[in-house]
Amino acid sequence: MTEPARRIRITVGGIQLEAELKSSKTAGEVFAALPVDAPMNTWGEEFYFKLPGVKDYRETATNQVKIGDVAFWGAGQVLAIFFGRTPMSMGPDPVPADRVNVIGKIVGDATQLRRVMEAPTIRVERV
């Protein structure tokens, strides 16, 4: 029996997107830590914010991410959402500053987030 998909809602400025989380331990830890309202940081076309208290199991630690990926960076206790190029990108794909654990994927068009890059806060909650 498969467990039901864990979905989260990401709200930034006037944009709301949903993401589907993987069934990994780290994704479960992030899901359990929600909801969260946090000051938001940007790095190129990546949003990131502190999500303390989450254990990173590093099941999928990688530098290979795609637009729409939701990832957790354990060293900084940070949740990251990729929606375009970052300062380390060579091509169209985002490149994280360090290896991250990809825990989920935005459902729909993540590039909409480019319109709210000035938003001061982000809210992530369970659906």
Residue, then its C-alpha position, 0 to 999 in steps of 0.5 A: m500500500t502506498e501512502p497518500a502523496r504529501r502536498i504542500r502549498i507555497t504562497v509568495g506575494g499574490i502567487q500560490l503554488e502547490a508542490e508534491l513531496k517525495s516519500s523520503k524521510t527528509a521530505g517527511e521531516v519537512f512536511a512535519a515542520l509545516p506550516v511556516d511563515a518565514p522571511m524570504n531570501t533570494w539567490g538568483e531565481e531561487f527562494y530559500f528560507k530557514l526551516p529549523g529542526v528538520k533532520d536531513y537524511r541526505e538520501t538524494a544529496t545532489n548538485q543537479v536540480k531542475i526548475g520547479d524542484v523543492a530541496f532541503w539543504g541540511a547544513g544551513q537548515v534551509l528549504a530552497i525552491f528553484f524557479g530559474r537560473t542561479p548565479m552558478s548556472m551555466g545553462p537554463d537549469p538552476v545550480p545550487a550553491d551546495r549539494v541539496n536533498v531534492i524532496g519534491k516538485i512544484v505542480g505547474d509553472a514554477t517560473q511564475l515565482r519570478r513575478v514575486m521576487e520582491a516579496p518579503t515573506i513566504r508561507v509554506e503549509r500542508v494541503 
